[in-house]
């Protein structure tokens, strides 16, 4: 009977990779092999092409040779797969040294970009670990290509026909976010490495004391086929199966290292079901701001309670003036918050105006005309963010649209001119 259950589980696991079925699958990819293929002009095969979400996790840069590069990637990959909040996901974990050797032409991020561009994942996690006095600093970054942010992290608001019938839009976050900067005591390094090593141990039962049946082999696809309490059962096609704890043996000082991957899982749930994430306290300001932006988007997506727009406006206010350039040629997050705040203000006013019109009249919305002074004040406030970030395409588009309706041709032309100067590279790095 036990053998029959194993056979059924493996059949189900294989079925998960079918083009019409959900899948929770992972694979460890050899960095050196894929980079060699790219050097030869050969694009590596696209892995997990049929799943809804494909994630790439790269061995962290490890210039001080702490031995944590692959370990940190392994912990993040396991959390993404074992703690997935969506039913169709493939995780590619790139193992092997990406840190450049002395004199090497390609830097760490050059290699990450090449590998990510070849696979075009939904998102990618990568980072760096280094010594800092008597501690170890671990930084984790999230890369979001344009294909994920639009339409997955985008909100739209159609203006009434009487106001020009244009469409305001906003896209949350940026293509590169610092999710976490964590300081670990040096004596935690071995514990992190041990936790990662034990991820490959497949146990006979979902218990820590159960015997290890097998180890997950390098380069082989494996699947999550069952959950039981805090454990998941993983199976290799045509091979062994066994139990691994969802937390991946990562406790104590190691535990916060799982928070970035959990945030990414929450982010995928937003793309799938519009559920705003709730980042852990250990995460950086970028993650907290993205949470607030996505909350505002969830308000714009639905017919919310009476004061929801006001709540969204209040949540975004601290970020509107806190924008900072993410890179010399990149956008700031403050402009995104200002843009969403603009849309929330107008959406709230449109909702109030619609509520005052006869119920059941489907054309009532298109007859609404907001007070020009109200629209002008909202536009002027949002436009202040362009002083720090004149490259946020969504905000410039919205300002041009509103200024045209207001009859302010000079400001509309300025917004359109700035919009024409926004380089494509500042919107996405892939």
N, C-alpha and C positions, 0 to 999 in steps of 0.2 A: 504493500500500500504506500509506503514511504517513497519507493522508487517511482510509483505512478504519479504521486503528487509532484515530485521533482520534474518528471517529464512534462506534466501539464504546465508547470511554471515556466519551463524553458520554451515550450510552444507559445505560451502567451507572450513571453519576452520577445521572441522573434516576430510575433504578430505586431508588436508595438512599433516596429520599424516600417510597417506597411505604409504606403503613400496616403491612405485614408484613415489611419488609426493614430491615436496619441502615442507618444513615446517619452520615456525618461531614460536617456542613454548617455553614456560617456565614453571617452577614449583618451588615452595618454599618447600624445604625439611627440615624436622625436624632432626637436628643434633643428639639429644639424642636418637631418635628412631633408626636411622641407626647405631649408635655406639653400642647400646644395641644388635641389631641383630648380629653385628660383634663379640661382646663379647660372644654371644651364639653359635658362629660358623656358622651363617647363612649369606650368601652373599645377600645383598639387591638386588632387581630386577634392571636390567640395564634399565635405563630410556632413552627414545628417541633413541632406538637402530637403527632406520631406517634413521635418518637424516645424512647429510654429515659431520656436525661438531657438537660435543657435548662439551659444556663448563661447568666447575664447578667453582662457585664463593663461597668462604667461608667467614663466619663472621670473621671480623678482630680480632686479639688478642687485648684485651682491659684490660691490667693489672691494670690501674688506674681507671677502672670503669667509664669511661666518657660517656658510653651509646651509643657509636658510632659503635660498632662491626657490628651489623646487619644493621645499617643505611648505612655504607660504602659499604657493600656487596649488598644491595638493589640498590643503585645508579649505581654501576658497572653492575649489572645484567640487569637493565633496559636499560642502554646504549648499551650493547651488543645486546640485542634483538631489541630494537626500531631503533637503528642505524646500523643494520646489513648490510654488504656489500656483503653478499652471500645469496642465496635463501633458503638454507636448514640448519637450526641451531636449536639446543635445548640447553637451558640454565638451569642449576640446581643451585639454590641458597640455600646454606646451612645456615639455621637460627638457632640460639641458641648459648649458651656460649661455646666456645672452649677453652677459657683461663683457664688453670688449677687452681684448688683450692689449697690452701696450703697443702702440703703433698701428692698431687695426683701424681701417678707414671708417667702417660702419659703427655707429654708436648703438647703445641699447635700444633707444626708441626708434632708430632707423630700422632695426630688425623687426621690432614689434609691428611697425607700420607696414612693412613688406608682407609679413605673415598675415596680418589682419586684412590687408587689401586683397590678398589672394582668396581668403575664405568669406569675406563680407559678412561677419557675424552680426547678430542683433546688437551686441554690446561686447566690450572686452574689459577685463580687469588686468592690471599690471601694477608694478610698484618698485620700491627700492628699500633696501635695508642697509644700515650703516652703523658703525660705532659712534657714540657721542659721549665721551668721558667714560663714566662707569655704567652707562646704559646703552641699549640698542634702540635705534629709532626705525620704525617701520612705517612707510608711507604707501597708501593704496589709492590708485587712481581708477576712474571709470571713463571709458571712451564710448561715446554715443554717436554713431554716424547719422547723417541727415536722413537716411532711409528709415531709421528708428524714430527719430524725433518728429518727422513728418510722415504720416499723420498721428503716430502713436502718442506724442507728447504735445499735441497741438489743440488749441481751442479756436472756435470761430463764432462770430456774432454778426448776423445779417441785420443791416439797418432797414427801417421801413422804407417803402417805395417813396413816400413823401419826403424822405431825407436822402434820396439818391439811390436807394436799394444796393448800396455797396456792402462789402463784407470786411469786417475787422478780423484780424487774426493775431494769434500769439503762439510762440513755441517756447516751451519751458526749458530751463537749464542751458547747458552749453555742450559742445562736443567733447570737452574734457573737464572732469570734475575731480577735485581732491576729496575722497571719501573719508580718509582717516589718516591722522598722524599720531602714532602711538609710541610711547616710550616703554620699553621693557627692561627689567633688570637683567643683567648679563647671565644670571643663573637660570633664567627662563629659556635661554636658547636651546639647551638640550631637551627640555620638556616639549618645546614646540617641534623639534626634529623628531622626537620619539612619537608624538601624537600623529604626525604626518606618516611616519613609517608604518604605524599600526593600522592605517586606513586600508591597506591592502590585505589585511587579515580577514578571511571569511570564516566565521565561526558556525559551528553546527547548530547552535540554538541562539536566540536573542538574549544572551546572558554573558556578562564579562568573563565569568569563569568557564564558559563552554570551550571545548577544544577547537583549535584552529583547523579547519578542513583544507583550505588552500589559500593561495594568494592571487590577487588580480594580476594578470600578465601584462607587460608593456605592449602597447600597440594593438590591443584587442578590445573590441567593442563590448561593453557590459551594460546591463540594464537594471533598473529598480523594478522589481516584480511584486513586492509586497511590503507593507508597513505594519508594524506591530509595536505599539507603545513608542518608546524612544529609539526603535531600531528599524532598519530597512534591510530587506533581503535583496542581494545583488546576484545576478546570474551572467555568466559568460556563455555566448552562443556555442553550443556543442561542448561545453565544459562544465566547470564547477559552479556551484552557487553557495551562498552563505550569508550570514548576518553581520552587519556593521552598525555601530551606534550612529544615530543621526548627528550627534554632536561631535563625532569623530575623535573621542578620547581627549578633546581639547577643553581643559578646565583651568581654573586658577588664572594666572597671568595670561595664559594662552587664549582664554575664552573670548575676550573682546576682538581678537583677530577674525572671528567669524562674522562680526557685525557688518562689514562692507558687503559680503556676499548675501547676507540676509536682506540688506537694503535693496540690492539688485533684484532679488526675488520679489520684493514688494513693488519695485518699479515695473517688473513684467506684469504683475497683477493689475497695476494701474492701466497699462496698455491694453490688457485683456478685458478687465471689468471696471475700469475707472475707479479703483479703490486707492485713495491717497496713501502713500507710505507713512510709516511711523518710525523714523530712524532712532537708533539707540543713542544714548548719551555720549558714547565714545566717538561718534562720528563728527566730522568737521562741519564748518559753517555751510559749505557748498551743499551738503546733503540736507541740512535743515532748511536752507532756502528753497531747494528744489521741492521739498515736502510742502512748503507753504504755497509755492507756485502751483503745484498739482492740486492742492486743496481749492485754490481759486478756480482752476479749470473745472473741477468737479462741480462747483457752483454754477459755472457758465453752461455746463452740459445739461442741466436739468432745470425743472421748475422748482426752485428750492423754497424753504420756509421764508417768511417775510423778511427777516433780518440777516439772511445768509450773505447777501451781497455786502452789507456793511461789515460783517465779520471778515469776509475775504479782503476788503479794503484795509481793515485794521491790521490783519495778519501781514499784509504785504508792505505796509508803510515803513517798517524799519529797514527793509532791503532796498527801497527805492533810492536812498542816498548812500547806500553802503557798497555801491558797485565798484569793482576793481578789475582792471584788465587781467584776463587769464593768460594772455601771451601778448607779445608786442603787436601782433597783427590780428588779435582775436577780440571777441566781444566781451562786454562786462555783463555780469548778472543783474546789476542794478537797473539797467534799461529794460530787461525782461520783466522785472517786478513792476516797474513804472507802467509798462504797456498793459500788463494784466490788471493793474489797478485802474487804469483808464477804462478798460473794457468792463470791469466789474461795476464801476460807477455808472456807466451808460446803460449797462444791462439792468441794474437796479431801477434806474429812472424809467426805462422802457417798460419794465414789469409793472411799476406803479401806474404808469399811464394806461397800460392795457387793462389793468384791473378796474379802472374807472369807466371803461367803455362797455357797451351792452354785451352780455355773455352770448355765445353762440354765433356771433358775427365774425366769420373767418377773415374778412377783409379789414377788420378793425385795426389790426397791428400796422398794416401798410399805410394807414391814414395818420399815424402818430407823428407829431413833429415836436421834438424836445425844444426847450427854450434855448435859443442861440447862445445866450450868456452863459448858461450852464455848460454847454458843450465846449464853448471857448475856454472857460476856466479849467475844465478837465484836460483839454488839449494842451494849454499852456503849462499846466503842472507836469504833465508827462513829458513835454518837450524839454524840460530842464535836464532830463537824463541824457539827452543827446549831447550835452556839453562834455560829459565824461565818455560817452559811447556813441559816436556818430555813425556806427556801423551795424546797428541792430535793424535788420531789414524789415521785420514785422512792425516795429514801432514807427519807422519812417513811412511805411506803406499806410498805416492807420492815420498818421498825422496828415499826410498828403490828402487822403480821402476826406477827412473832417474839415481841413482848412478849405478845400474846394467847395464843400457844401456851405461853409460859413461865408464864402465870398472873399476870403483872404488869399488872393492869387499869389502875393509875394511869398508868404510862408509856405503855401502849397508847392510853389516852384522850388523853394529851397529844400524842402523835404524830398521832392522827387529827384533833385540834383544829387543830394547825398545818397539817396537810394541807388542811383545809377553808379555811384562810386564804390558800393559795397562789393568787395571781391568774393568770388565763390569760395575761395580757400578759407575765409573767415567764418563760413557757415558749417563746414565739415572738413575733417582732415582725412577722410577716406574717400 
